Amino acid sequence: MLGNLALAITLLLISTKRSAFGLNKDTNYHHSLIIEETYPESEQPITLDEDPEYFPNAYLGKNEYLFALENDRLIEVYQRFSSKIQFLKK
């Protein structure tokens, strides 16, 4: 019984430390890809070329973002992933 409690507390502490590490802007790569909130809101869509840039910004951003791809096969794959992704054919 005491061993189970110790294990549960240990796993809780590891999980908390792991989450804190992932949310820290200095250790999380995706924070560096997010366009700053101070970026002016635009009526024109903003075109992004790579999925690591597109997805965090499209999810969090206030502007409309287009995902620029030239490969039709990749466009099909991403469309199956989500119908909300807006593409710009290169």
C-alpha positions as CSV (number, residue, x, y, z in Angstrom):
1,M,0.0,0.0,0.0
2,L,2.7,2.4,1.0
3,G,4.7,1.4,-2.1
4,N,1.8,2.2,-4.4
5,L,1.4,5.6,-2.8
6,A,5.1,6.4,-3.2
7,L,5.0,5.3,-6.9
8,A,1.9,7.4,-7.6
9,I,3.6,10.5,-6.0
10,T,6.8,9.9,-8.0
11,L,4.9,9.5,-11.3
12,L,2.9,12.7,-10.5
13,L,6.1,14.6,-9.9
14,I,7.7,13.4,-13.1
15,S,4.6,14.2,-15.1
16,T,4.5,17.8,-13.6
17,K,8.2,18.4,-14.4
18,R,7.8,17.1,-17.9
19,S,4.7,19.4,-18.6
20,A,6.5,22.4,-17.1
21,F,9.5,21.7,-19.4
22,G,7.3,21.5,-22.5
23,L,5.4,24.7,-21.7
24,N,8.6,26.7,-21.0
25,K,9.3,29.1,-24.0
26,D,13.0,28.6,-23.6
27,T,12.8,24.8,-24.1
28,N,9.8,24.5,-26.5
29,Y,10.8,24.8,-30.1
30,H,7.2,25.7,-31.2
31,H,7.1,28.9,-29.2
32,S,9.8,30.3,-31.5
33,L,7.6,29.6,-34.6
34,I,4.5,31.5,-33.3
35,I,4.0,34.9,-34.9
36,E,4.0,37.5,-32.1
37,E,0.6,38.6,-30.8
38,T,1.7,42.1,-31.5
39,Y,1.7,41.3,-35.3
40,P,-1.0,43.6,-36.8
41,E,-4.3,42.0,-37.7
42,S,-4.6,41.8,-41.4
43,E,-7.5,41.5,-43.9
44,Q,-5.1,39.7,-46.2
45,P,-4.2,36.1,-45.5
46,I,-0.6,35.3,-44.4
47,T,1.1,32.6,-46.4
48,L,3.4,30.1,-44.6
49,D,5.5,27.5,-46.4
50,E,6.2,24.8,-43.7
51,D,3.9,22.9,-41.5
52,P,5.8,23.6,-38.3
53,E,5.1,27.3,-39.0
54,Y,1.6,26.9,-40.3
55,F,-0.1,24.8,-37.6
56,P,0.7,26.7,-34.4
57,N,-0.1,30.0,-36.1
58,A,-3.3,28.8,-37.7
59,Y,-4.4,27.4,-34.4
60,L,-3.5,30.4,-32.2
61,G,-3.4,33.3,-34.6
62,K,-6.0,36.0,-35.2
63,N,-5.2,36.3,-38.9
64,E,-6.1,34.0,-41.7
65,Y,-3.2,31.7,-42.7
66,L,-2.6,29.8,-46.0
67,F,-0.5,26.7,-46.2
68,A,1.6,27.0,-49.4
69,L,2.4,23.6,-51.0
70,E,3.4,22.7,-54.6
71,N,2.9,18.9,-54.3
72,D,-0.7,17.8,-55.1
73,R,-0.2,14.5,-53.2
74,L,0.8,16.4,-50.0
75,I,-2.2,18.6,-50.3
76,E,-4.5,15.5,-50.5
77,V,-2.8,14.1,-47.4
78,Y,-3.3,17.3,-45.4
79,Q,-6.9,17.7,-46.6
80,R,-7.7,14.2,-45.2
81,F,-6.1,15.4,-42.0
82,S,-8.4,18.4,-41.7
83,S,-10.8,20.2,-44.0
84,K,-10.1,23.5,-42.2
85,I,-6.6,23.8,-43.7
86,Q,-6.5,26.5,-46.4
87,F,-4.0,25.9,-49.1
88,L,-2.2,28.1,-51.6
89,K,-0.9,26.2,-54.6
90,K,2.7,27.2,-55.4
